Amino acid sequence: MTNLNKLYLDGTDIEEITPLSTLNKLEALIIKNTKVRDISPINNLKLYRVVLENLSINPNYDDLNTIGKTDNAEFGTLNTLYLGTITLEDFNKLKTFAIRDVNVEDAKKDDNKPRELTFQNLIIEKTIHRSEITNDVVQLENPLLNWYGEYIMQCGCNEENTNITFEDDKILVSVQDLTVSELVEKYEIYETKEDAIYGNWGQPASISGTITLKLKIVD
C-alpha cells in the first residue's frame, strides 16, 4: 500500500481518511460520493491532482493550501483540483489559488493541465419581484468576475443556454411562464489567465464549472 501513487475512493462508506497520511508516494487522489468530512490527514502528502466531489462537507481551503507544503513554500504542490458544489466566496478563493506564486513541479500521473480548477456547481440564489420582469425578461447583477476584472459570461463549452444572455454587468434571463414562483437556469463557464502560464506545455491557469441560477419569484 505504501507504494501507491494513485488512489480512487468512490461510492464507499468511508468517513475518515487518516490512514492515507502514510502514503508518501501518493500523487493523485480521487474521493467521491463518500462521508468524508475532514481532508486534513492528506496535508503532508505531495499530491498534484485531487478530486473532491459529493463529500459530507466542502473542504477547508486552508487544508488545500497546505497540501505538499514545505517550510520554504507559501503554498503546496496541488496543481489540478476538482470540487463539487462551491459558493461565490469559494470561487473567488479558487481564482487566487489557481495563480498562487510558487515553484512546484508540473502535474504528475499524465496530468498535462497544471493549475486546472474545476467545480460541479456554483449556486446563485436571487429573489425577484414579478414587477421586475419586463418583456418576459428579468435582469440580474452578474456577480462573477475573471482575473482581469471582466464580467464572466457563459462559454458555450457544451450546449449554450439560450434562455440566458449577457450585457455588460447584467445577466438577462428569459421568463417564459409568468405564473411560476421559481425558475432555475444553468450555464457553463470556462476562464483562463493567459499571462499565468505553468508547466512544460505552456498552459494557462484555468477555472471552469456549472453556474446554477435559482430565482424565487414573488409578487
C-alpha positions in Angstrom: 0.0 0.0 0.0 2.8 2.5 0.8 3.9 2.4 -2.9 0.5 3.6 -4.2 0.8 6.6 -6.5 -2.9 6.9 -7.4 -6.0 6.1 -5.3 -9.7 6.1 -6.1 -12.3 6.2 -3.3 -15.7 6.4 -4.9 -19.1 5.5 -3.5 -17.8 3.9 -0.3 -19.0 4.3 3.3 -15.6 5.6 4.4 -15.9 8.5 6.8 -12.3 9.4 7.6 -9.0 9.2 5.7 -6.4 9.3 8.5 -4.7 6.1 7.2 -3.8 7.9 3.9 -1.4 10.1 5.8 1.3 7.4 5.5 1.1 7.0 1.7 4.1 9.2 1.0 4.3 8.2 -2.7 0.7 9.1 -3.5 0.4 11.7 -6.2 -3.2 11.6 -7.3 -6.2 11.1 -5.1 -9.9 10.9 -6.0 -12.5 11.0 -3.3 -16.1 11.0 -4.5 -19.5 10.2 -3.0 -18.3 9.3 0.5 -19.0 10.5 4.0 -15.6 12.1 4.4 -15.7 15.4 6.3 -12.1 16.2 7.1 -9.3 16.2 4.4 -6.5 17.4 6.8 -4.9 14.0 7.0 -3.6 14.4 3.4 -1.9 17.8 4.2 1.5 16.2 4.5 1.3 14.3 1.1 2.9 15.7 -2.0 -0.2 15.5 -4.1 -0.5 17.0 -7.6 -4.1 16.0 -8.5 -7.1 15.9 -6.2 -10.7 15.3 -6.9 -13.2 16.0 -4.1 -16.8 15.6 -5.1 -20.0 14.9 -3.2 -18.4 14.7 0.3 -20.3 15.3 3.6 -18.8 18.7 3.8 -16.9 21.1 1.5 -13.2 21.1 2.0 -11.4 23.7 4.1 -9.3 25.9 1.8 -6.6 26.2 4.4 -6.2 22.5 4.0 -5.9 22.8 0.2 -3.2 25.4 0.6 -1.1 23.2 2.7 -1.1 20.0 0.7 2.5 19.2 0.0 3.7 22.4 1.6 7.3 22.7 2.9 8.9 25.3 5.2 10.3 27.1 2.1 7.0 27.5 0.2 3.9 29.6 0.9 1.7 27.1 -0.8 1.8 23.4 -1.6 2.1 21.1 -4.6 -1.5 20.9 -5.7 -2.0 21.7 -9.4 -5.2 20.0 -10.5 -8.3 20.2 -8.4 -11.9 19.1 -9.0 -14.6 20.1 -6.5 -18.3 19.5 -6.0 -20.7 22.4 -5.0 -19.0 25.7 -4.2 -20.1 29.2 -3.1 -19.3 32.5 -4.6 -16.7 33.1 -1.8 -15.1 29.7 -2.7 -15.0 30.8 -6.4 -13.0 33.9 -5.5 -10.6 31.9 -3.4 -10.1 29.4 -6.2 -9.1 32.2 -8.6 -6.4 33.3 -6.2 -5.4 29.6 -5.5 -5.0 29.0 -9.3 -2.4 31.7 -9.8 -0.5 31.4 -6.5 3.2 32.2 -6.9 5.0 29.0 -6.1 7.6 27.0 -7.8 6.3 23.4 -7.8 6.9 20.5 -10.1 4.5 20.1 -13.0 1.4 17.9 -12.5 2.1 14.2 -12.5 0.4 11.0 -13.5 -0.4 12.0 -17.0 -1.9 15.4 -15.9 -0.8 17.8 -18.6 -3.0 20.7 -17.5 -1.4 22.2 -14.4 -3.4 24.8 -12.4 -6.7 23.4 -13.7 -9.5 24.0 -11.2 -13.0 22.6 -11.9 -16.2 22.6 -9.9 -19.5 20.8 -10.4 -21.9 23.6 -9.3 -22.0 27.2 -8.1 -25.5 28.1 -6.9 -26.6 31.8 -7.2 -29.9 32.4 -5.4 -31.9 35.6 -6.1 -35.4 36.8 -5.1 -37.1 38.9 -7.7 -40.5 40.6 -7.8 -42.8 39.9 -10.7 -42.9 43.6 -11.4 -39.2 43.4 -12.3 -40.0 41.2 -15.3 -40.1 43.3 -18.4 -41.0 41.8 -21.9 -40.6 38.3 -20.3 -37.1 39.1 -19.2 -35.6 39.8 -15.8 -32.2 41.4 -15.3 -29.7 40.2 -12.6 -26.4 41.6 -11.5 -23.6 39.4 -12.7 -21.5 38.6 -9.6 -18.7 36.7 -11.4 -15.5 38.5 -12.4 -12.5 36.9 -14.0 -8.9 37.7 -13.1 -8.9 40.8 -15.3 -12.0 42.3 -13.7 -14.2 41.4 -16.6 -17.7 40.0 -16.1 -17.8 36.3 -16.9 -20.3 35.0 -19.5 -21.3 31.5 -20.4 -18.7 29.7 -22.5 -21.0 27.6 -24.7 -18.5 24.8 -24.0 -21.1 22.1 -24.5 -24.6 23.4 -25.1 -25.3 27.1 -24.7 -28.3 28.0 -22.7 -30.4 30.2 -25.0 -32.6 31.4 -22.1 -29.7 33.5 -20.8 -27.9 36.4 -22.4 -25.2 38.7 -21.1 -25.0 42.5 -21.4 -22.2 44.3 -19.6 -22.6 43.7 -15.9 -26.1 42.1 -16.3 -27.5 38.6 -16.8 -30.7 38.6 -18.8 -32.9 35.6 -18.0 -36.0 34.8 -20.1 -39.1 34.1 -18.1 -41.4 32.2 -20.4 -44.1 31.4 -17.8 -45.0 34.4 -15.8 -47.0 32.3 -13.3 -44.1 30.4 -11.9 -42.8 31.0 -8.4 -39.3 29.5 -9.1 -37.0 29.4 -12.0 -33.8 27.5 -12.4 -31.3 28.1 -15.2 -27.8 26.7 -15.7 -24.8 27.7 -17.8 -21.2 26.8 -18.0 -18.1 28.9 -17.7 -14.5 28.5 -18.6 -11.9 31.1 -17.9 -8.2 31.2 -18.4 -5.5 33.6 -17.3 -3.3 33.8 -20.3 -0.5 35.6 -18.5 -0.2 32.9 -15.8 1.5 30.0 -17.6 2.5 26.8 -15.9 4.2 23.6 -16.9 6.1 22.4 -19.9 3.0 22.5 -22.0 2.8 26.2 -21.5 -0.9 26.1 -20.4 -2.6 29.0 -18.6 -4.3 28.7 -15.2 -8.0 27.9 -15.7 -11.2 27.7 -13.7 -14.4 26.1 -15.1 -17.7 24.7 -13.9 -21.5 25.0 -14.0 -23.4 28.0 -12.6 -26.9 27.5 -11.4 -29.3 30.5 -11.1 -32.1 29.8 -8.7 -34.7 32.6 -8.9 -37.5 32.9 -6.4 -40.3 35.0 -8.0 -42.6 36.8 -5.6 -45.5 39.3 -6.1 
